[in-house]
Amino acid sequence: MSVQQRRKYDKDFKHNAVRLTEEAGRTVLEVAENLGIAVDLLYRWRREKQTREGLAFPGHDREALTPQEQKIDP
């Protein structure tokens, strides 16, 4: 029995994958199949990019902080 490792995708890969789905003539299903990723994963990335444009894809197990949250008050 083999153990599958969870694949990690960097921020640039996610942005480019989402951008491909926004091009005319391409469906999310086609892009997902060409990239070898799950359709649901690509839809989740699209939703995250739309709702958190500047803060999308912060990295593995890290929540992105807003500029106000990053500011440290003395």
N, CA, C and O atoms as CSV, one atom per row, in Angstrom:
chain,resi,resn,atom,element,x,y,z
A,1,MET,N,N,0.835,-1.168,0.000
A,1,MET,CA,C,0.000,0.000,0.000
A,1,MET,C,C,0.888,1.243,0.000
A,1,MET,O,O,1.814,1.339,0.806
A,2,SER,N,N,0.618,2.186,-0.888
A,2,SER,CA,C,1.436,3.398,-0.942
A,2,SER,C,C,0.650,4.572,-0.361
A,2,SER,O,O,-0.578,4.629,-0.432
A,3,VAL,N,N,1.395,5.488,0.206
A,3,VAL,CA,C,0.797,6.679,0.795
A,3,VAL,C,C,0.977,7.827,-0.177
A,3,VAL,O,O,2.095,8.115,-0.605
A,4,GLN,N,N,-0.128,8.489,-0.530
A,4,GLN,CA,C,-0.038,9.629,-1.429
A,4,GLN,C,C,0.301,10.876,-0.635
A,4,GLN,O,O,-0.267,11.126,0.428
A,5,GLN,N,N,1.233,11.656,-1.165
A,5,GLN,CA,C,1.584,12.910,-0.524
A,5,GLN,C,C,0.714,14.013,-1.105
A,5,GLN,O,O,0.401,14.017,-2.295
A,6,ARG,N,N,0.337,14.928,-0.263
A,6,ARG,CA,C,-0.463,16.058,-0.698
A,6,ARG,C,C,0.426,17.000,-1.514
A,6,ARG,O,O,1.515,17.372,-1.077
A,7,ARG,N,N,-0.048,17.381,-2.700
A,7,ARG,CA,C,0.731,18.276,-3.540
A,7,ARG,C,C,0.503,19.713,-3.106
A,7,ARG,O,O,-0.596,20.084,-2.693
A,8,LYS,N,N,1.556,20.517,-3.205
A,8,LYS,CA,C,1.485,21.926,-2.846
A,8,LYS,C,C,1.724,22.746,-4.099
A,8,LYS,O,O,2.586,22.417,-4.914
A,9,TYR,N,N,0.962,23.807,-4.247
A,9,TYR,CA,C,1.070,24.671,-5.406
A,9,TYR,C,C,1.452,26.073,-4.940
A,9,TYR,O,O,0.905,26.583,-3.962
A,10,ASP,N,N,2.392,26.688,-5.645
A,10,ASP,CA,C,2.798,28.026,-5.247
A,10,ASP,C,C,1.804,29.074,-5.755
A,10,ASP,O,O,0.928,28.796,-6.573
A,11,LYS,N,N,1.978,30.270,-5.242
A,11,LYS,CA,C,1.067,31.373,-5.537
A,11,LYS,C,C,0.994,31.667,-7.040
A,11,LYS,O,O,-0.094,31.904,-7.565
A,12,ASP,N,N,2.125,31.653,-7.729
A,12,ASP,CA,C,2.152,31.938,-9.164
A,12,ASP,C,C,1.375,30.895,-9.956
A,12,ASP,O,O,0.650,31.233,-10.892
A,13,PHE,N,N,1.526,29.634,-9.585
A,13,PHE,CA,C,0.789,28.576,-10.275
A,13,PHE,C,C,-0.705,28.797,-10.137
A,13,PHE,O,O,-1.448,28.664,-11.109
A,14,LYS,N,N,-1.149,29.133,-8.933
A,14,LYS,CA,C,-2.577,29.350,-8.683
A,14,LYS,C,C,-3.098,30.542,-9.473
A,14,LYS,O,O,-4.163,30.464,-10.086
A,15,HIS,N,N,-2.350,31.651,-9.462
A,15,HIS,CA,C,-2.774,32.836,-10.216
A,15,HIS,C,C,-2.862,32.527,-11.708
A,15,HIS,O,O,-3.823,32.921,-12.370
A,16,ASN,N,N,-1.869,31.828,-12.236
A,16,ASN,CA,C,-1.878,31.495,-13.657
A,16,ASN,C,C,-3.015,30.539,-14.006
A,16,ASN,O,O,-3.639,30.675,-15.058
A,17,ALA,N,N,-3.283,29.586,-13.141
A,17,ALA,CA,C,-4.378,28.647,-13.387
A,17,ALA,C,C,-5.716,29.390,-13.422
A,17,ALA,O,O,-6.547,29.138,-14.295
A,18,VAL,N,N,-5.919,30.292,-12.483
A,18,VAL,CA,C,-7.159,31.073,-12.456
A,18,VAL,C,C,-7.251,31.957,-13.698
A,18,VAL,O,O,-8.320,32.086,-14.295
A,19,ARG,N,N,-6.132,32.562,-14.082
A,19,ARG,CA,C,-6.112,33.425,-15.267
A,19,ARG,C,C,-6.515,32.638,-16.516
A,19,ARG,O,O,-7.236,33.156,-17.368
A,20,LEU,N,N,-6.053,31.394,-16.627
A,20,LEU,CA,C,-6.413,30.554,-17.771
A,20,LEU,C,C,-7.915,30.319,-17.842
A,20,LEU,O,O,-8.473,30.226,-18.935
A,21,THR,N,N,-8.571,30.223,-16.703
A,21,THR,CA,C,-10.022,29.991,-16.705
A,21,THR,C,C,-10.789,31.235,-17.126
A,21,THR,O,O,-11.954,31.149,-17.513
A,22,GLU,N,N,-10.142,32.385,-17.052
A,22,GLU,CA,C,-10.808,33.639,-17.413
A,22,GLU,C,C,-10.687,33.957,-18.897
A,22,GLU,O,O,-11.336,34.882,-19.385
A,23,GLU,N,N,-9.863,33.201,-19.620
A,23,GLU,CA,C,-9.702,33.417,-21.054
A,23,GLU,C,C,-10.917,32.876,-21.797
A,23,GLU,O,O,-11.495,31.857,-21.419
A,24,ALA,N,N,-11.289,33.576,-22.855
A,24,ALA,CA,C,-12.436,33.164,-23.662
A,24,ALA,C,C,-12.142,31.823,-24.334
A,24,ALA,O,O,-11.023,31.567,-24.778
A,25,GLY,N,N,-13.154,30.988,-24.397
A,25,GLY,CA,C,-13.026,29.717,-25.085
A,25,GLY,C,C,-12.490,28.578,-24.236
A,25,GLY,O,O,-12.349,27.456,-24.722
A,26,ARG,N,N,-12.191,28.853,-22.975
A,26,ARG,CA,C,-11.690,27.796,-22.093
A,26,ARG,C,C,-12.661,27.590,-20.945
A,26,ARG,O,O,-13.190,28.544,-20.375
A,27,THR,N,N,-12.882,26.334,-20.622
A,27,THR,CA,C,-13.733,26.029,-19.475
A,27,THR,C,C,-12.849,25.657,-18.292
A,27,THR,O,O,-11.679,25.311,-18.454
A,28,VAL,N,N,-13.426,25.734,-17.111
A,28,VAL,CA,C,-12.696,25.360,-15.906
A,28,VAL,C,C,-12.314,23.886,-15.976
A,28,VAL,O,O,-11.218,23.507,-15.564
A,29,LEU,N,N,-13.194,23.074,-16.485
A,29,LEU,CA,C,-12.919,21.642,-16.617
A,29,LEU,C,C,-11.710,21.389,-17.527
A,29,LEU,O,O,-10.844,20.582,-17.193
A,30,GLU,N,N,-11.649,22.072,-18.670
A,30,GLU,CA,C,-10.525,21.901,-19.587
A,30,GLU,C,C,-9.204,22.306,-18.938
A,30,GLU,O,O,-8.205,21.596,-19.049
A,31,VAL,N,N,-9.209,23.448,-18.264
A,31,VAL,CA,C,-7.994,23.931,-17.617
A,31,VAL,C,C,-7.546,22.956,-16.532
A,31,VAL,O,O,-6.364,22.624,-16.438
A,32,ALA,N,N,-8.490,22.499,-15.716
A,32,ALA,CA,C,-8.156,21.565,-14.640
A,32,ALA,C,C,-7.562,20.272,-15.200
A,32,ALA,O,O,-6.564,19.770,-14.684
A,33,GLU,N,N,-8.169,19.742,-16.243
A,33,GLU,CA,C,-7.654,18.505,-16.838
A,33,GLU,C,C,-6.264,18.716,-17.426
A,33,GLU,O,O,-5.392,17.862,-17.263
A,34,ASN,N,N,-6.043,19.835,-18.104
A,34,ASN,CA,C,-4.733,20.114,-18.704
A,34,ASN,C,C,-3.649,20.283,-17.644
A,34,ASN,O,O,-2.501,19.898,-17.868
A,35,LEU,N,N,-3.997,20.852,-16.501
A,35,LEU,CA,C,-3.028,21.069,-15.434
A,35,LEU,C,C,-2.899,19.867,-14.495
A,35,LEU,O,O,-1.973,19.806,-13.686
A,36,GLY,N,N,-3.816,18.924,-14.602
A,36,GLY,CA,C,-3.772,17.741,-13.755
A,36,GLY,C,C,-4.208,18.010,-12.329
A,36,GLY,O,O,-3.696,17.403,-11.388
A,37,ILE,N,N,-5.164,18.930,-12.169
A,37,ILE,CA,C,-5.677,19.243,-10.838
A,37,ILE,C,C,-7.179,19.013,-10.813
A,37,ILE,O,O,-7.818,18.911,-11.860
A,38,ALA,N,N,-7.735,18.931,-9.618
A,38,ALA,CA,C,-9.164,18.702,-9.457
A,38,ALA,C,C,-9.946,19.964,-9.806
A,38,ALA,O,O,-9.513,21.077,-9.508
A,39,VAL,N,N,-11.089,19.780,-10.433
A,39,VAL,CA,C,-11.947,20.907,-10.814
A,39,VAL,C,C,-12.366,21.693,-9.575
A,39,VAL,O,O,-12.371,22.924,-9.592
A,40,ASP,N,N,-12.716,20.988,-8.506
A,40,ASP,CA,C,-13.144,21.663,-7.280
A,40,ASP,C,C,-12.043,22.556,-6.718
A,40,ASP,O,O,-12.324,23.631,-6.189
A,41,LEU,N,N,-10.809,22.119,-6.830
A,41,LEU,CA,C,-9.685,22.901,-6.347
A,41,LEU,C,C,-9.560,24.203,-7.146
A,41,LEU,O,O,-9.327,25.269,-6.575
A,42,LEU,N,N,-9.715,24.109,-8.440
A,42,LEU,CA,C,-9.622,25.292,-9.295
A,42,LEU,C,C,-10.772,26.262,-9.012
A,42,LEU,O,O,-10.570,27.477,-8.999
A,43,TYR,N,N,-11.964,25.734,-8.789
A,43,TYR,CA,C,-13.088,26.607,-8.422
A,43,TYR,C,C,-12.822,27.303,-7.085
A,43,TYR,O,O,-13.161,28.474,-6.915
A,44,ARG,N,N,-12.223,26.590,-6.148
A,44,ARG,CA,C,-11.910,27.194,-4.847
A,44,ARG,C,C,-10.902,28.324,-5.015
A,44,ARG,O,O,-11.051,29.376,-4.394
A,45,TRP,N,N,-9.869,28.124,-5.853
A,45,TRP,CA,C,-8.883,29.176,-6.103
A,45,TRP,C,C,-9.535,30.386,-6.751
A,45,TRP,O,O,-9.208,31.524,-6.413
A,46,ARG,N,N,-10.454,30.148,-7.678
A,46,ARG,CA,C,-11.158,31.273,-8.325
A,46,ARG,C,C,-11.958,32.061,-7.301
A,46,ARG,O,O,-11.941,33.292,-7.308
A,47,ARG,N,N,-12.655,31.358,-6.426
A,47,ARG,CA,C,-13.473,32.003,-5.398
A,47,ARG,C,C,-12.583,32.793,-4.431
A,47,ARG,O,O,-12.926,33.910,-4.046
A,48,GLU,N,N,-11.457,32.220,-4.044
A,48,GLU,CA,C,-10.548,32.907,-3.136
A,48,GLU,C,C,-9.982,34.165,-3.782
A,48,GLU,O,O,-9.863,35.200,-3.127
A,49,LYS,N,N,-9.636,34.082,-5.052
A,49,LYS,CA,C,-9.089,35.247,-5.739
A,49,LYS,C,C,-10.132,36.361,-5.843
A,49,LYS,O,O,-9.798,37.539,-5.713
A,50,GLN,N,N,-11.377,35.998,-6.074
A,50,GLN,CA,C,-12.441,36.999,-6.199
A,50,GLN,C,C,-12.753,37.667,-4.867
A,50,GLN,O,O,-13.020,38.868,-4.829
A,51,THR,N,N,-12.726,36.918,-3.791
A,51,THR,CA,C,-13.122,37.468,-2.490
A,51,THR,C,C,-11.969,38.129,-1.754
A,51,THR,O,O,-12.194,38.981,-0.895
A,52,ARG,N,N,-10.735,37.751,-2.078
A,52,ARG,CA,C,-9.574,38.270,-1.347
A,52,ARG,C,C,-8.491,38.690,-2.330
A,52,ARG,O,O,-7.334,38.299,-2.177
A,53,GLU,N,N,-8.848,39.474,-3.329
A,53,GLU,CA,C,-7.961,39.785,-4.451
A,53,GLU,C,C,-6.510,40.033,-4.047
A,53,GLU,O,O,-5.625,39.320,-4.518
A,54,GLY,N,N,-6.241,40.992,-3.213
A,54,GLY,CA,C,-4.867,41.298,-2.858
A,54,GLY,C,C,-4.255,40.319,-1.874
A,54,GLY,O,O,-3.033,40.257,-1.735
A,55,LEU,N,N,-5.091,39.559,-1.194
A,55,LEU,CA,C,-4.603,38.660,-0.152
A,55,LEU,C,C,-4.775,37.192,-0.518
A,55,LEU,O,O,-4.626,36.320,0.338
A,56,ALA,N,N,-5.081,36.913,-1.763
A,56,ALA,CA,C,-5.330,35.537,-2.180
A,56,ALA,C,C,-4.052,34.713,-2.128
A,56,ALA,O,O,-2.962,35.218,-2.395
A,57,PHE,N,N,-4.195,33.460,-1.786
A,57,PHE,CA,C,-3.129,32.472,-1.781
A,57,PHE,C,C,-1.969,32.861,-0.862
A,57,PHE,O,O,-0.852,33.058,-1.341
A,58,PRO,N,N,-2.207,32.974,0.429
A,58,PRO,CA,C,-1.157,33.406,1.343
A,58,PRO,C,C,-0.066,32.378,1.570
A,58,PRO,O,O,1.029,32.751,1.992
A,59,GLY,N,N,-0.307,31.130,1.314
A,59,GLY,CA,C,0.699,30.093,1.535
A,59,GLY,C,C,0.133,28.974,2.388
A,59,GLY,O,O,-0.969,29.079,2.926
A,60,HIS,N,N,0.883,27.931,2.500
A,60,HIS,CA,C,0.431,26.740,3.209
A,60,HIS,C,C,0.238,27.012,4.697
A,60,HIS,O,O,1.156,27.457,5.386
A,61,ASP,N,N,-0.956,26.742,5.172
A,61,ASP,CA,C,-1.312,26.846,6.589
A,61,ASP,C,C,-1.115,28.242,7.187
A,61,ASP,O,O,-0.925,28.371,8.396
A,62,ARG,N,N,-1.157,29.279,6.361
A,62,ARG,CA,C,-1.028,30.635,6.888
A,62,ARG,C,C,-2.188,31.462,6.387
A,62,ARG,O,O,-2.530,31.418,5.205
A,63,GLU,N,N,-2.780,32.200,7.267
A,63,GLU,CA,C,-3.817,33.144,6.893
A,63,GLU,C,C,-3.153,34.464,6.559
A,63,GLU,O,O,-2.261,34.919,7.275
A,64,ALA,N,N,-3.588,35.076,5.472
A,64,ALA,CA,C,-3.045,36.378,5.108
A,64,ALA,C,C,-3.624,37.435,6.040
A,64,ALA,O,O,-4.796,37.384,6.411
A,65,LEU,N,N,-2.801,38.370,6.400
A,65,LEU,CA,C,-3.232,39.460,7.260
A,65,LEU,C,C,-3.497,40.692,6.407
A,65,LEU,O,O,-2.796,40.943,5.427
A,66,THR,N,N,-4.496,41.445,6.783
A,66,THR,CA,C,-4.753,42.712,6.117
A,66,THR,C,C,-3.675,43.692,6.540
A,66,THR,O,O,-3.010,43.468,7.552
A,67,PRO,N,N,-3.482,44.773,5.794
A,67,PRO,CA,C,-2.487,45.766,6.202
A,67,PRO,C,C,-2.718,46.295,7.624
A,67,PRO,O,O,-1.761,46.576,8.346
A,68,GLN,N,N,-3.976,46.429,8.018
A,68,GLN,CA,C,-4.290,46.900,9.371
A,68,GLN,C,C,-3.855,45.868,10.411
A,68,GLN,O,O,-3.371,46.231,11.483
A,69,GLU,N,N,-4.026,44.592,10.098
A,69,GLU,CA,C,-3.640,43.539,11.029
A,69,GLU,C,C,-2.118,43.416,11.137
A,69,GLU,O,O,-1.591,43.023,12.178
A,70,GLN,N,N,-1.420,43.757,10.051
A,70,GLN,CA,C,0.033,43.663,10.049
A,70,GLN,C,C,0.678,44.797,10.844
A,70,GLN,O,O,1.798,44.673,11.339
A,71,LYS,N,N,-0.050,45.895,10.953
A,71,LYS,CA,C,0.476,47.061,11.650
A,71,LYS,C,C,0.575,46.771,13.140
A,71,LYS,O,O,-0.369,46.267,13.747
A,72,ILE,N,N,1.705,47.087,13.715
A,72,ILE,CA,C,1.910,46.844,15.137
A,72,ILE,C,C,1.840,48.183,15.858
A,72,ILE,O,O,2.584,49.115,15.552
A,73,ASP,N,N,0.936,48.257,16.812
A,73,ASP,CA,C,0.798,49.479,17.606
A,73,ASP,C,C,1.665,49.368,18.860
A,73,ASP,O,O,1.653,48.336,19.532
A,74,PRO,N,N,2.423,50.434,19.181
A,74,PRO,CA,C,3.266,50.388,20.392
A,74,PRO,C,C,2.452,50.414,21.660
A,74,PRO,O,O,3.014,50.381,22.755
